[in-house]
Amino acid sequence: MSGFGAVPDELRRAAGQIGDVGDRTAGMVWCGPSGEYGHAGVAGAWESFIEEMRAHVQRLRQEAEEHAIGLRAAATSYVDVDGERADVFGRLNPHGPVS
């Protein structure tokens, strides 16, 4: 690789970090308060809140994974474009790089 330097590596590293956070989040177990709430309505509201938060975290994980996929695609694109440009410029200057 000659043109973009470490950019693709940085993008892949960021994508990996996003994936790691998503994996750690998936492994978390919610241990909310349990026991008697004194009122069925309070218990039901708490249960609804927990389910909404689980769904929200799942949506955030999905969005994060989509960003990671985009970063990996961008890294691949940089590498592909860099290689194509190196080929074109190599053909324009068959004697090698100018010093």
C-alpha positions as CSV (number, residue, x, y, z in Angstrom):
1,M,0.0,0.0,0.0
2,S,1.4,3.4,-0.9
3,G,-1.1,6.2,-0.9
4,F,-3.3,6.0,2.2
5,G,-0.9,4.7,4.7
6,A,-2.5,3.5,7.9
7,V,-6.0,4.7,7.2
8,P,-7.4,1.3,6.2
9,D,-5.8,-0.3,9.3
10,E,-7.3,2.4,11.5
11,L,-10.7,1.9,10.0
12,R,-10.5,-1.9,10.6
13,R,-9.3,-1.3,14.1
14,A,-12.2,1.0,14.9
15,A,-14.6,-1.6,13.4
16,G,-13.1,-4.2,15.6
17,Q,-13.5,-2.0,18.7
18,I,-17.1,-1.4,17.8
19,G,-17.6,-5.2,17.5
20,D,-15.9,-5.8,20.8
21,V,-18.2,-3.3,22.6
22,G,-21.2,-4.9,21.0
23,D,-20.1,-8.4,22.1
24,R,-19.6,-7.2,25.7
25,T,-23.0,-5.5,25.7
26,A,-24.6,-8.7,24.4
27,G,-23.1,-10.6,27.3
28,M,-24.4,-8.3,29.9
29,V,-27.3,-9.5,32.1
30,W,-29.7,-7.1,33.5
31,C,-30.1,-7.6,37.2
32,G,-32.7,-5.1,38.1
33,P,-34.4,-4.8,41.4
34,S,-36.6,-7.7,42.3
35,G,-39.1,-8.4,45.0
36,E,-42.4,-7.1,46.1
37,Y,-43.4,-3.6,44.7
38,G,-46.5,-3.3,46.7
39,H,-48.6,-2.7,43.7
40,A,-49.2,-4.8,40.5
41,G,-49.1,-1.6,38.4
42,V,-45.6,-0.7,39.6
43,A,-44.4,-4.2,38.9
44,G,-45.9,-4.1,35.4
45,A,-44.5,-0.7,34.7
46,W,-41.0,-1.8,35.8
47,E,-41.2,-4.9,33.6
48,S,-42.3,-2.8,30.6
49,F,-39.4,-0.4,31.2
50,I,-36.9,-3.3,31.3
51,E,-38.2,-4.8,28.1
52,E,-38.1,-1.3,26.3
53,M,-34.5,-0.8,27.5
54,R,-33.5,-4.3,26.2
55,A,-35.0,-3.5,22.8
56,H,-33.3,-0.1,22.7
57,V,-29.9,-1.6,23.5
58,Q,-30.5,-4.3,20.8
59,R,-31.3,-1.5,18.3
60,L,-28.1,0.4,19.3
61,R,-26.0,-2.8,18.9
62,Q,-27.5,-3.3,15.4
63,E,-26.7,0.3,14.4
64,A,-23.1,-0.1,15.8
65,E,-22.6,-3.3,13.8
66,E,-23.8,-1.5,10.6
67,H,-21.3,1.2,11.3
68,A,-18.5,-1.4,11.7
69,I,-19.5,-3.0,8.4
70,G,-19.3,0.4,6.8
71,L,-15.9,1.0,8.2
72,R,-14.6,-2.3,7.0
73,A,-16.0,-1.6,3.5
74,A,-14.4,1.8,3.5
75,A,-11.0,0.3,4.4
76,T,-11.3,-2.2,1.6
77,S,-12.3,0.6,-0.8
78,Y,-9.2,2.6,0.2
79,V,-7.0,-0.4,-0.5
80,D,-8.6,-1.1,-3.8
81,V,-8.5,2.5,-5.0
82,D,-4.9,2.8,-3.8
83,G,-3.9,-0.3,-5.8
84,E,-5.7,0.8,-8.9
85,R,-4.0,4.3,-8.8
86,A,-0.6,2.7,-8.2
87,D,-1.1,0.6,-11.3
88,V,-2.2,3.6,-13.4
89,F,0.7,5.8,-12.3
90,G,3.1,2.9,-12.7
91,R,2.1,2.6,-16.4
92,L,2.5,6.4,-16.8
93,N,6.0,6.3,-15.5
94,P,7.6,3.0,-16.7
95,H,11.0,4.1,-15.4
96,G,9.9,4.1,-11.7
97,P,9.4,6.9,-9.2
98,V,11.0,10.3,-9.7
99,S,13.6,11.2,-7.0
